[in-house]
Amino acid sequence: MKIIVDLGSTYTKIAIFSEGRLIEQLSMRTQNDKFTQIIDKVQKLNYSQIVIAIAGPHDDKNLYFTIEKCQIQYSKQHLQSLFKGEVYFLNDMESVGYSIKCNNAIFIGIGTGIGVCYKVNNTVYASECGHIRVDLDQDLNEFLCRKFKISVISYDRIISSQGIISLCEFYSKNNLTAKQIFKTRPQIVQKYFLFVEQYILQIRKMFNIQSIFLTGGVVSKNYQQFKQFSNQFSDVSILNQQQAFYGCLNFIELVENK
């Protein structure tokens, strides 16, 4: 069996595969004090390989992850000692990039934050393109700077789940959840998608790409609205959230076949 742990900023999902088939899936809120519970749950399973995909960067030695607004550093060597079998580490968007056979593509994950990777010549690269600076009206810019206590606003503050909440606070003075806004505030949603479109245009200018894939919690929970949005473009497609699991399986296969 193979285990995939998708460690997101809001939710952690665990997928169990046997002979390439998904046989069980678990989901729980990601909380710092529950991370040991996740490890304990995985340790009890019988598996040969495990992939841990995190919402954050990683290098040769460490994973860097944000839980409950706290930046946490994990030693890869320490994590490897906790699990049996082969242990692999990926950025969460890298895992999505490995899920589709394509060249010259960008994968954008819209959730608690914005994750981006690009794929060129079948090689996947994680990036920090969610932090591209966005030009805003002065009043909106000042509002967001005050709210987040920062001096520069990037797209992850606008098109993430927190972004649409902030837009609603600014334009309608209402404090609603992202779910409520997508269901009951069409004018705010319209403004939101203008920023998503603006972001896609920025990405096109930066990369020589053939395809753009949208995924993530915000996309999957509001699939029909994002599908309608993507239909405006010939090169934009929607992926489901399980795509990352199969990307991790493809990554294992690539490593084994080297």
C-alpha positions as CSV (number, residue, x, y, z in Angstrom):
1,M,0.0,0.0,0.0
2,K,1.0,3.6,-0.5
3,I,0.0,6.5,1.8
4,I,-0.5,10.1,0.7
5,V,-0.6,12.9,3.3
6,D,-1.7,16.2,1.9
7,L,-0.9,18.6,4.8
8,G,-2.8,21.8,4.0
9,S,-3.0,25.0,6.0
10,T,-6.7,24.4,6.9
11,Y,-7.3,20.7,6.3
12,T,-5.1,17.6,6.2
13,K,-6.2,14.7,3.9
14,I,-4.8,11.2,4.1
15,A,-5.3,8.8,1.1
16,I,-4.6,5.1,1.1
17,F,-3.9,3.4,-2.2
18,S,-3.6,-0.3,-3.0
19,E,-2.4,-1.3,-6.5
20,G,-3.1,2.2,-7.8
21,R,-6.7,2.2,-6.4
22,L,-8.0,4.7,-3.8
23,I,-9.4,2.5,-1.0
24,E,-9.8,5.0,1.9
25,Q,-9.6,8.7,2.4
26,L,-9.5,10.6,5.7
27,S,-9.8,14.3,6.4
28,M,-9.3,16.5,9.5
29,R,-8.7,20.1,10.4
30,T,-5.0,21.0,10.4
31,Q,-4.1,22.0,14.0
32,N,-0.7,22.2,15.5
33,D,-1.6,20.2,18.6
34,K,-3.1,17.4,16.3
35,F,-0.1,16.9,14.1
36,T,1.1,14.1,16.4
37,Q,-2.3,12.4,16.0
38,I,-1.8,12.5,12.2
39,I,1.6,10.8,12.6
40,D,0.1,8.2,15.0
41,K,-2.7,7.4,12.6
42,V,-0.3,6.9,9.7
43,Q,2.2,4.8,11.8
44,K,-0.5,2.2,12.5
45,L,-1.1,1.6,8.8
46,N,0.6,-1.0,6.7
47,Y,2.4,0.6,3.7
48,S,5.5,0.5,1.7
49,Q,5.8,4.1,0.6
50,I,4.5,7.5,1.9
51,V,4.4,10.9,0.2
52,I,4.0,14.0,2.4
53,A,2.8,17.0,0.5
54,I,2.8,20.3,2.4
55,A,1.5,23.8,1.8
56,G,4.9,25.4,2.0
57,P,8.5,25.2,0.6
58,H,11.0,22.6,1.4
59,D,14.8,22.2,0.8
60,D,17.2,19.3,1.2
61,K,16.9,19.3,5.0
62,N,13.7,20.9,6.1
63,L,10.0,21.5,5.5
64,Y,8.6,24.9,6.2
65,F,4.9,24.9,7.0
66,T,2.3,27.4,8.4
67,I,-0.3,26.1,10.9
68,E,-2.6,28.5,12.7
69,K,-0.6,31.5,11.4
70,C,2.6,30.0,12.9
71,Q,5.6,29.1,10.8
72,I,6.8,25.7,11.7
73,Q,10.0,24.0,10.5
74,Y,10.2,20.2,10.3
75,S,13.4,18.3,9.9
76,K,13.1,15.8,7.0
77,Q,15.5,13.4,8.7
78,H,13.4,13.4,11.9
79,L,10.1,12.8,10.0
80,Q,11.7,10.0,8.0
81,S,12.6,8.3,11.3
82,L,9.0,8.4,12.4
83,F,7.7,6.4,9.3
84,K,8.6,3.0,7.9
85,G,9.3,2.4,4.2
86,E,10.2,5.0,1.7
87,V,9.3,8.6,2.6
88,Y,9.1,11.3,-0.1
89,F,8.4,15.0,0.4
90,L,6.7,17.4,-2.0
91,N,5.2,20.9,-2.0
92,D,1.4,20.5,-2.3
93,M,1.4,22.2,-5.8
94,E,4.3,20.0,-7.0
95,S,2.0,17.1,-6.3
96,V,-0.7,18.6,-8.6
97,G,1.9,19.3,-11.3
98,Y,2.8,15.6,-11.4
99,S,-0.8,14.6,-11.9
100,I,-1.2,15.5,-15.5
101,K,1.0,14.7,-18.5
102,C,1.6,18.0,-20.2
103,N,4.2,20.5,-21.0
104,N,4.5,24.3,-20.5
105,A,1.6,24.5,-18.0
106,I,0.8,26.5,-14.9
107,F,-1.1,25.0,-11.9
108,I,-2.7,27.5,-9.5
109,G,-4.1,26.3,-6.2
110,I,-6.6,28.7,-4.6
111,G,-7.4,28.0,-1.0
112,T,-6.4,29.5,2.3
113,G,-3.5,31.1,0.3
114,I,-2.3,30.8,-3.3
115,G,0.0,28.0,-4.4
116,V,1.6,27.9,-7.9
117,C,3.8,25.5,-9.8
118,Y,4.8,25.3,-13.4
119,K,5.7,22.4,-15.6
120,V,8.2,22.6,-18.4
121,N,9.5,19.6,-20.4
122,N,7.8,17.3,-17.9
123,T,9.7,18.8,-15.0
124,V,7.7,20.4,-12.1
125,Y,8.9,23.5,-10.3
126,A,7.2,25.0,-7.2
127,S,7.1,28.8,-7.2
128,E,6.1,31.8,-5.1
129,C,4.0,33.4,-7.8
130,G,1.1,33.8,-5.4
131,H,3.0,36.7,-4.0
132,I,3.0,38.8,-7.1
133,R,2.2,42.4,-6.2
134,V,-1.3,43.6,-7.3
135,D,-2.2,47.1,-8.3
136,L,-5.3,48.3,-6.4
137,D,-7.4,51.4,-5.9
138,Q,-5.9,53.5,-3.2
139,D,-8.7,53.0,-0.7
140,L,-8.8,49.2,-1.1
141,N,-5.0,49.1,-0.9
142,E,-4.9,51.1,2.3
143,F,-7.7,49.0,3.8
144,L,-5.8,45.7,3.1
145,C,-2.6,47.2,4.3
146,R,-4.2,48.1,7.6
147,K,-6.0,44.8,8.0
148,F,-2.9,42.6,7.3
149,K,-0.4,45.1,8.8
150,I,1.8,45.0,5.7
151,S,2.9,47.6,3.2
152,V,2.6,45.7,-0.1
153,I,-0.5,43.7,-1.2
154,S,0.0,40.6,-3.3
155,Y,-2.6,38.4,-5.1
156,D,-2.7,35.9,-2.3
157,R,-4.4,38.6,-0.2
158,I,-7.1,39.1,-2.9
159,I,-8.0,35.8,-4.6
160,S,-7.6,33.4,-1.7
161,S,-10.5,32.5,0.7
162,Q,-9.3,35.3,2.9
163,G,-9.1,37.6,-0.1
164,I,-12.8,37.3,-1.0
165,I,-13.7,37.8,2.7
166,S,-11.6,41.0,2.7
167,L,-13.3,42.3,-0.5
168,C,-16.7,41.7,1.1
169,E,-15.6,43.6,4.2
170,F,-14.4,46.5,2.1
171,Y,-17.2,46.8,-0.4
172,S,-20.3,45.8,1.7
173,K,-19.1,46.2,5.3
174,N,-20.3,42.7,6.0
175,N,-18.2,40.0,7.8
176,L,-19.2,36.8,6.0
177,T,-17.5,33.5,5.3
178,A,-16.2,32.7,1.9
179,K,-19.0,30.1,1.5
180,Q,-21.7,32.7,2.3
181,I,-20.2,35.3,-0.1
182,F,-20.1,32.9,-3.0
183,K,-23.7,31.9,-2.3
184,T,-25.3,35.3,-1.5
185,R,-23.1,38.2,-2.8
186,P,-22.9,38.0,-6.6
187,Q,-21.6,41.6,-6.9
188,I,-18.6,40.7,-4.6
189,V,-18.1,37.5,-6.5
190,Q,-18.0,39.4,-9.8
191,K,-15.3,41.7,-8.4
192,Y,-13.4,38.7,-7.1
193,F,-13.3,37.0,-10.5
194,L,-12.0,40.2,-12.1
195,F,-9.0,39.9,-9.9
196,V,-8.6,36.2,-10.7
197,E,-8.7,37.1,-14.4
198,Q,-6.2,39.9,-13.8
199,Y,-3.9,37.4,-12.1
200,I,-4.1,34.9,-15.0
201,L,-3.2,37.7,-17.4
202,Q,-0.1,38.5,-15.2
203,I,0.9,34.8,-15.2
204,R,0.6,34.6,-19.0
205,K,3.0,37.6,-19.3
206,M,5.5,35.9,-17.1
207,F,5.5,32.4,-18.6
208,N,5.4,31.0,-22.1
209,I,2.7,28.5,-21.3
210,Q,0.1,26.4,-23.2
211,S,-2.3,25.6,-20.4
212,I,-3.5,26.9,-17.0
213,F,-5.1,24.6,-14.4
214,L,-7.1,25.9,-11.4
215,T,-7.5,23.8,-8.3
216,G,-7.7,24.1,-4.5
217,G,-10.4,24.3,-1.8
218,V,-12.0,27.5,-3.0
219,V,-12.2,26.2,-6.6
220,S,-13.7,22.8,-5.6
221,K,-16.3,24.3,-3.2
222,N,-17.5,26.7,-5.8
223,Y,-17.0,24.5,-8.9
224,Q,-19.8,25.8,-11.0
225,Q,-18.8,29.4,-10.7
226,F,-15.2,28.6,-11.5
227,K,-16.2,26.4,-14.4
228,Q,-18.3,29.2,-15.8
229,F,-15.3,31.6,-15.3
230,S,-12.9,29.2,-17.0
231,N,-15.1,28.8,-20.0
232,Q,-14.2,32.3,-21.1
233,F,-10.6,31.1,-21.8
234,S,-9.4,28.4,-24.2
235,D,-6.4,27.5,-22.1
236,V,-7.9,27.4,-18.5
237,S,-9.2,24.2,-17.0
238,I,-10.5,23.1,-13.6
239,L,-9.0,20.2,-11.6
240,N,-10.5,18.3,-8.7
241,Q,-8.8,18.2,-5.4
242,Q,-8.0,14.4,-5.6
243,Q,-5.7,15.2,-8.5
244,A,-2.9,15.8,-6.0
245,F,-3.2,12.3,-4.7
246,Y,-2.6,10.8,-8.1
247,G,0.2,13.3,-8.7
248,C,2.0,11.8,-5.7
249,L,1.5,8.3,-7.1
250,N,3.0,9.4,-10.4
251,F,6.0,11.0,-8.5
252,I,6.7,7.7,-6.8
253,E,6.6,5.9,-10.2
254,L,9.0,8.5,-11.6
255,V,11.4,8.0,-8.7
256,E,11.3,4.2,-9.0
257,N,11.9,4.2,-12.7
258,K,15.0,6.5,-12.6
